[in-house]
Amino acid sequence: MSILRNLLLLSAVISLNAGAVSMTDSITVTGRFSGIADDGRRSLIINECDICEKSVRRFVELDSSGCFSEKIPLSYGHTFTIAYGRNFIECYAEPGDSVHIEADASVTPVGFHVSGDHAGLNEEFSHAAQNLNKIYFDVSLPNPKTPVSGYLQAFKNEVAAKQAIIDSYVADNDVSAEAAEMLRMMNVFSIANQAIDYIGEEDTDARTLFTDSIFDIYNEDNARVMIFPYHLSALCRRSPDIIGRTPKGLIRDLMYAAISEDTVPLRSDFADTAYYDRIYGKTRAEIDLTKVGRGSIIVYRSGKTESFDGAKPLDWLRSEYGGRPVYLDISATWCGPCRASLSESEDIRQKFKDTDMVFAVLWLKSDRDSWAQFVPTVNNAVHIFVENDEMSDALMAAFNLQGFPTCYFMDRKGEITADGVPRFHNPELYDFLKAGLR
């Protein structure tokens, strides 16, 4: 799940079969990037930002004129992201919409104008999100084991402090009430995403935190902001019984989507049966690494750091650990849940320490200094740091990566899959890895 910018990174993937995307469950995104330097970036990522595993992060190459046109799945009205390097353009869309971007790559940050459906809202919201993004880098929350009363108060203090900045921006820029409300929701859930690793002192503390009235979790309007479903995901992982207490509707559909790897409901349980078919249907985009070029990677293993130039991370893994199964975790240094899951999963890695099983962590869109400080604390794992943003983009696209952390499995033949791969927190992981050793 991370801060606003981090979730916007949540960046790049292969297309779903265009024939499977109808006009009513997709949007058309077009645009033109001018002012690109001769050696400048000529690719971008369109991130659908749906919590569903089959959500799309599409790697898009600009044509010779800097133009692109893509049809992207979209099952309900919410924000999505266009990422051009470290520049992020957030737009709101509803199924059937068309959105157009005119951008100037010669300035930093990239200048842009949004037209098409919801043009007024998108102009306000996308520029505000870009201008306010930096406030989420200065959030201070207590230790995740703090009792819930103290933690919740500190959380609300952070929300209030950031909201004051947003209110000032809204007043100074005459932002509409609709865009202002979306910024308010983005504020609450961006900060909440940094609390995803909250444990508390009592067993009920996490549930108390994630269901507090400040989140208004049953309000379907929250779903207009793409970061909200990640909050539902954190809640449902801790309290899966809450789904049965939630009325049939969009919120319950999103709860099921958030834990689709663990629970398959009846089709009739969904308010939107087309969304059910998308989540639980058998059609799945394959992992295609052919567009991932070579670049520089840094590897930390057995207490040593090594650099490799002109490498492809997955090819390097196959070369170094050929014939051995690999549990592959794709993470980012800014992602709280990534760090928490790696720190708390030492036991499972220790159990397989003397076997052929390899635990590898592929770090994308990450800060090298933060990486260098953290990885020595994670034992029995190979850490691969990708320095180049374009390689990160291509890898995220190839894996159809929806968020961090995401786990894959490479068998002894070097074939990679995400199907049925449990995450570190899943009690089924031990048996899955035992079977993978055969």
Number of C-alpha atoms within 10 A of each C-alpha: 30 29 27 25 20 23 22 23 28 25 35 29 27 24 21 21 10 12 6 11 16 15 15 14 18 22 23 19 19 17 19 18 23 15 13 16 10 7 6 10 15 19 19 23 26 25 29 28 26 28 25 23 21 21 24 28 33 28 26 23 15 17 13 8 10 18 17 19 16 15 19 26 27 28 20 19 17 22 25 24 23 23 23 22 18 12 17 24 26 24 25 23 26 19 19 19 19 18 20 19 20 16 21 17 21 14 11 8 13 17 16 17 16 23 17 16 16 16 18 13 21 23 19 20 25 23 19 20 21 16 12 18 16 12 16 19 14 9 14 13 19 14 13 16 15 17 17 21 13 11 21 20 12 15 22 16 14 20 20 14 13 20 18 11 12 20 15 11 16 18 11 9 11 11 17 14 11 12 19 21 15 20 21 19 23 21 25 21 25 24 23 28 23 22 25 22 21 26 20 21 13 12 10 13 19 24 20 15 22 24 15 11 10 14 17 13 20 17 10 13 17 22 22 20 22 24 30 27 25 25 22 25 21 25 23 19 16 16 14 17 10 14 18 9 9 14 13 15 14 19 23 22 21 24 25 26 26 24 19 16 18 15 11 13 13 9 14 10 15 20 16 16 14 13 21 22 13 20 21 18 11 8 13 14 16 15 18 16 17 9 13 19 14 14 16 16 22 18 17 19 17 11 10 8 12 10 12 13 10 10 16 19 24 18 14 14 19 18 11 10 16 15 14 19 25 27 21 25 23 21 24 27 24 22 22 21 23 21 18 13 15 21 15 12 14 16 11 15 19 13 11 17 15 10 12 16 20 21 19 21 24 23 24 24 24 20 15 15 9 12 18 15 10 13 21 16 12 17 19 20 23 20 25 26 26 25 18 15 14 21 22 22 28 27 30 28 29 24 24 27 27 27 25 24 24 20 22 20 24 21 19 19 11 19 12 20 16 16 11 13 19 22 17 21 13 12 10 13 16 16 10 14 19 12 9 18 15 9
